[in-house]
Amino acid sequence: MEKVSVNASTNYDILIERGILDNCGTLIKECTNAKTAAVITDDNVDKLYSKAVMESLSAAGIRNVKYVFQNGEEHKSLETVSSILSFLAENELTRSDIIVALGGGIVGDVSGFCASAYLRGIKFVQIPTTLLAAVDSSVGGKTGVNLPQGKNLAGAFHQPALVICDPDCFKTLSPEIFADGISESIKYGIIADQKLFELFENGDVEKNIEQIVRQCVIIKSDIVSRDEFDTGERQKLNLGHTVGHAIEKCSNYKISHGHAVAAGMVIACKGSQKLGICADISERVEAVLTKYSLPTSTEFSVSSLVSAMLRDKKRNAENINLVLPTKIGECILYKADVSQLESIFG
């Protein structure tokens, strides 16, 4: 079993092992000593993994109840949160009980937000079932939901008590959803680890999936330990996200997060070259994204994207922090005036 420890306001472990899902109840019991677990999942994941998780919880002596909501970005909403909070109250969960987030990034974000709000905060455990959630959203304590005005505009920082990652879950992902996780994993290589990036250029991803997950969460956990509340260095994890979130919004969330971020990373690389911050790395980034059937551009106009970017959480008055690579394996935060955005990304 691979174990990565995160040192934040709450210290916790990320456990990575094939087949670990069947032992999740024992691991959760040892970590939390909870009497009741509310398993939160979506209708796709429910059919695949709820039975195994709930049987494991029961075997460990943990009473469990389940809430299932519809998959899709449109259900990452305050309406879903309200319904889950009522469900938790109806089932009389106490502060000594836990939420188990079983699913991808949307399930994790919604469940974590509910855990932060219910009884002013209870523990929760992340069981990511997608590569994207495993390498990114399940780690670091960012939770939240979308508002009509933009993505993740309501939320809280609430660290999990434990993250349990079973790479065998990735076998049930469609190629498109698996590619979303590849996109975020490539991001880590661009911002912090040239060798990881080269693994995607040259290696067998599925053969090295545990190594990829481990290296990505090590990079993220190191950054989170230094900047838990996203006031500085942690913003580097948003490479491709400012443009990517804008692409998602402009597509009415028909374009998935990982695919939008892929295009956003290429646009960020080209913007960095335009500003003279880095040499020409965009062709190399485009080539590796294309290898995994990820987009490298968008059909939306720069003006449309900029309009969406102005609602980004990273905007501060007339400035916005952009993440721009200086080379493969290194990036900087660049404070841009909002009036510069069209020229940088155009």
C-alpha positions in Angstrom: 0.0 0.0 0.0 1.2 3.5 -0.9 0.6 6.1 1.8 1.0 9.9 1.4 0.5 12.1 4.5 -0.9 15.6 4.3 0.0 18.1 7.0 -2.6 20.8 7.1 -5.0 22.1 9.8 -6.2 18.5 9.9 -3.5 15.9 9.3 -4.6 12.9 7.3 -3.4 10.0 5.1 -4.0 9.2 1.4 -4.0 5.4 1.0 -3.5 4.0 -2.5 -3.8 0.3 -3.3 -5.6 -1.9 -5.9 -8.5 -3.7 -4.2 -8.5 -1.5 -1.1 -12.2 -0.6 -1.5 -13.2 -3.9 0.0 -11.3 -3.0 3.2 -12.6 0.6 3.4 -14.8 -0.1 6.4 -11.9 -1.2 8.7 -9.7 1.7 7.5 -12.5 4.2 8.2 -13.2 2.7 11.6 -9.6 2.8 12.6 -9.3 6.4 11.5 -12.6 7.9 12.7 -14.2 5.5 15.2 -17.5 6.6 13.7 -20.7 4.8 14.7 -22.7 5.9 11.6 -21.6 6.8 8.0 -23.7 8.6 5.5 -22.5 7.4 2.0 -23.0 10.2 -0.5 -22.7 9.1 -4.2 -24.2 9.7 -7.6 -26.5 7.4 -9.7 -23.7 6.1 -11.9 -21.2 5.2 -9.1 -24.0 3.9 -6.9 -24.6 1.0 -9.3 -20.9 0.1 -9.3 -19.5 0.5 -5.8 -22.0 1.4 -3.2 -22.7 -2.3 -2.3 -19.1 -3.1 -1.7 -18.5 0.0 0.4 -21.7 -0.4 2.5 -21.0 -4.1 3.1 -17.4 -3.2 4.2 -18.8 -0.5 6.6 -21.3 -3.0 8.1 -18.6 -5.6 8.6 -16.6 -3.0 10.5 -19.6 -2.3 12.8 -20.5 1.0 11.2 -24.2 1.7 10.7 -24.6 3.2 7.2 -27.2 5.1 5.2 -27.0 6.2 1.6 -27.9 9.3 -0.4 -27.8 9.2 -4.2 -28.1 12.3 -6.4 -28.0 12.6 -10.2 -24.6 12.8 -11.9 -23.7 15.9 -13.8 -22.3 19.4 -13.2 -25.9 20.8 -13.1 -26.5 18.9 -9.9 -23.4 20.4 -8.2 -25.7 23.0 -6.7 -27.1 24.5 -3.5 -30.3 22.6 -4.1 -28.4 19.3 -3.8 -26.6 20.5 -0.7 -29.9 21.4 0.9 -31.4 18.0 0.2 -28.4 16.2 1.6 -28.3 18.3 4.8 -32.0 17.4 5.4 -31.2 13.7 4.8 -28.4 13.9 7.4 -30.7 15.5 9.9 -33.5 13.0 9.2 -31.0 10.2 9.8 -29.9 11.8 13.1 -26.2 12.0 12.3 -24.2 13.5 15.1 -20.8 15.2 15.3 -19.2 11.9 16.0 -20.5 10.4 12.7 -19.1 10.8 9.2 -19.9 11.4 5.6 -18.3 9.1 3.0 -17.9 10.7 -0.4 -18.0 7.9 -2.9 -17.4 9.1 -6.5 -15.7 11.6 -8.7 -15.0 15.3 -8.1 -18.5 16.5 -8.1 -19.5 14.0 -5.4 -16.4 14.9 -3.4 -17.0 18.6 -3.6 -20.7 18.4 -2.7 -20.1 15.9 0.1 -17.3 17.9 1.6 -19.3 21.1 1.5 -22.1 19.3 3.3 -19.7 18.0 5.9 -18.4 21.5 6.5 -21.9 22.9 7.0 -23.7 20.1 8.9 -23.7 20.8 12.7 -21.0 23.4 11.8 -18.7 20.7 10.7 -18.3 16.9 10.8 -15.6 14.5 9.5 -15.7 13.1 6.0 -13.8 10.5 4.1 -13.0 10.7 0.4 -13.2 7.6 -1.7 -12.4 8.9 -5.2 -13.6 6.6 -8.1 -12.1 8.6 -11.0 -8.5 9.4 -11.8 -9.4 13.1 -11.8 -10.7 13.0 -8.2 -7.9 10.8 -7.1 -5.1 13.1 -8.2 -6.8 16.4 -7.6 -10.1 17.2 -6.0 -10.1 14.5 -3.2 -6.9 16.1 -1.7 -6.5 19.5 -0.2 -9.9 20.3 1.4 -11.5 22.5 -1.2 -15.2 21.9 -1.3 -18.1 23.7 -3.0 -20.8 24.0 -5.5 -21.6 26.1 -8.5 -23.9 29.2 -8.7 -25.6 30.3 -11.9 -22.9 33.0 -12.1 -20.0 30.6 -12.2 -18.2 27.5 -11.0 -17.4 26.8 -7.3 -18.5 30.2 -6.1 -19.9 28.8 -2.9 -17.8 26.5 -0.7 -15.5 26.0 2.2 -12.1 24.7 3.1 -12.7 21.4 4.9 -10.0 18.8 5.0 -11.0 15.1 4.8 -10.1 12.7 7.7 -8.9 10.1 5.2 -8.6 9.5 1.5 -8.9 5.9 0.2 -7.9 5.4 -3.5 -8.5 2.1 -5.3 -7.1 2.4 -8.8 -9.1 -0.7 -9.8 -12.1 1.7 -9.8 -10.6 3.4 -12.9 -11.3 0.3 -15.0 -15.0 1.2 -15.2 -14.3 4.7 -16.5 -15.1 5.7 -20.1 -12.1 6.8 -22.2 -13.3 10.4 -22.0 -13.6 10.4 -18.2 -10.3 8.7 -17.8 -8.8 11.3 -20.1 -10.1 14.1 -17.7 -7.8 12.6 -15.0 -4.9 12.4 -17.5 -5.3 16.1 -18.1 -5.0 17.0 -14.5 -2.1 14.6 -14.0 -0.2 16.2 -16.9 -0.8 19.5 -15.2 1.2 18.4 -12.2 4.1 17.5 -14.6 4.0 21.0 -16.2 3.9 22.9 -12.9 6.3 20.9 -10.8 7.8 17.6 -12.2 9.5 17.3 -15.6 10.0 13.5 -15.1 6.2 13.0 -14.5 5.5 15.0 -17.7 8.0 12.8 -19.6 6.2 9.7 -18.3 3.1 10.8 -20.2 5.2 11.5 -23.2 7.0 8.1 -23.2 5.3 5.7 -20.7 2.5 3.3 -20.3 0.0 5.2 -18.2 -2.2 2.3 -17.1 0.8 0.3 -16.1 2.1 3.1 -14.0 -1.2 4.4 -12.6 -0.3 3.9 -8.9 3.0 5.8 -9.4 1.2 8.6 -11.2 -1.5 9.0 -8.5 1.2 8.9 -5.8 3.4 11.5 -7.4 0.5 13.9 -8.1 -0.8 13.7 -4.6 2.7 14.2 -3.2 3.0 17.4 -5.2 -0.4 18.6 -4.1 0.0 17.7 -0.5 3.4 19.5 -0.3 1.9 22.7 -1.7 -1.2 22.4 0.5 0.9 22.0 3.6 2.5 25.4 2.8 -0.6 27.2 1.6 -3.7 25.5 2.8 -6.1 28.4 2.2 -5.1 29.3 -1.4 -3.5 32.7 -0.8 -0.3 32.2 -2.7 1.6 29.1 -3.9 -1.5 26.8 -4.0 -2.8 28.9 -6.9 -0.2 27.3 -9.1 -2.4 24.1 -9.0 -4.8 26.1 -11.1 -2.7 26.0 -14.3 -5.2 26.0 -17.2 -8.1 26.4 -14.8 -8.9 30.1 -15.2 -9.4 29.6 -19.0 -10.7 26.1 -18.4 -13.5 27.2 -16.0 -14.4 29.9 -18.6 -14.7 27.2 -21.3 -16.9 25.1 -19.0 -19.2 28.0 -18.3 -19.4 29.1 -22.0 -20.3 25.5 -23.0 -23.0 25.4 -20.3 -20.8 22.6 -18.8 -21.2 20.4 -21.8 -17.4 20.3 -22.0 -16.0 18.4 -19.0 -13.5 19.8 -16.5 -10.5 17.9 -17.6 -11.0 18.6 -21.3 -11.6 22.3 -20.6 -8.4 22.4 -18.5 -6.4 20.7 -21.3 -7.3 23.5 -23.7 -6.7 26.1 -20.9 -3.2 24.8 -20.4 -2.2 25.2 -24.0 -3.7 28.7 -24.0 -1.7 29.5 -20.8 1.5 28.2 -22.4 0.9 30.4 -25.5 0.1 33.4 -23.3 3.3 32.8 -21.3 5.3 32.7 -24.5 3.6 35.9 -25.7 4.7 37.7 -22.5 8.3 36.4 -22.9 8.0 34.3 -19.7 8.9 31.0 -21.3 10.3 29.5 -24.4 8.1 27.6 -26.9 6.7 24.7 -24.9 3.2 24.8 -26.3 4.0 22.4 -29.1 5.3 19.8 -26.6 2.2 20.3 -24.4 -0.1 20.1 -27.4 1.6 16.8 -28.5 1.2 15.1 -25.2 -2.5 16.2 -24.8 -3.3 15.0 -28.3 -1.7 11.6 -27.5 -4.5 11.1 -24.9 -7.3 12.5 -27.1 -7.5 15.8 -25.2 -8.4 19.1 -26.8 -5.7 21.8 -27.4 -8.0 24.7 -28.4 -11.5 26.0 -28.0 -14.2 27.3 -30.3 -15.2 30.1 -27.9 -14.0 33.6 -28.7 -11.5 35.4 -26.4 -14.0 38.0 -25.5 -16.5 35.3 -24.4 -13.9 33.6 -22.3 -12.7 36.8 -20.7 -16.2 37.7 -19.8 -16.5 34.4 -17.9 -13.0 34.8 -16.4 -14.0 38.1 -14.7 -16.2 36.0 -12.4 -13.3 33.8 -11.4 -12.6 33.4 -7.7 -8.9 34.4 -8.2 -9.9 37.9 -9.4 -9.1 40.7 -7.0 -10.6 44.1 -7.9 -8.9 44.9 -11.3 -6.3 42.1 -11.2 -6.4 38.4 -11.7 -3.6 35.9 -10.8 -2.7 33.8 -13.8 -0.6 30.6 -13.6 2.0 30.7 -16.4 4.7 28.1 -17.0 8.3 29.2 -17.3 9.4 25.7 -18.6 8.2 22.1 -18.2 8.3 21.5 -14.4 8.1 25.1 -13.3 5.5 27.9 -13.3 4.9 31.3 -11.7 2.0 33.4 -10.6 1.5 36.4 -12.8 -0.7 39.3 -11.7 -2.5 40.6 -14.8 -4.7 43.6 -15.1 -8.1 42.4 -16.4 -7.6 44.8 -19.3 -4.6 42.6 -20.4 -6.5 39.4 -20.7 -7.7 39.6 -24.3 -4.2 40.5 -25.5 -2.5 37.7 -23.4 -4.9 35.0 -24.6 -5.9 36.4 -28.0 
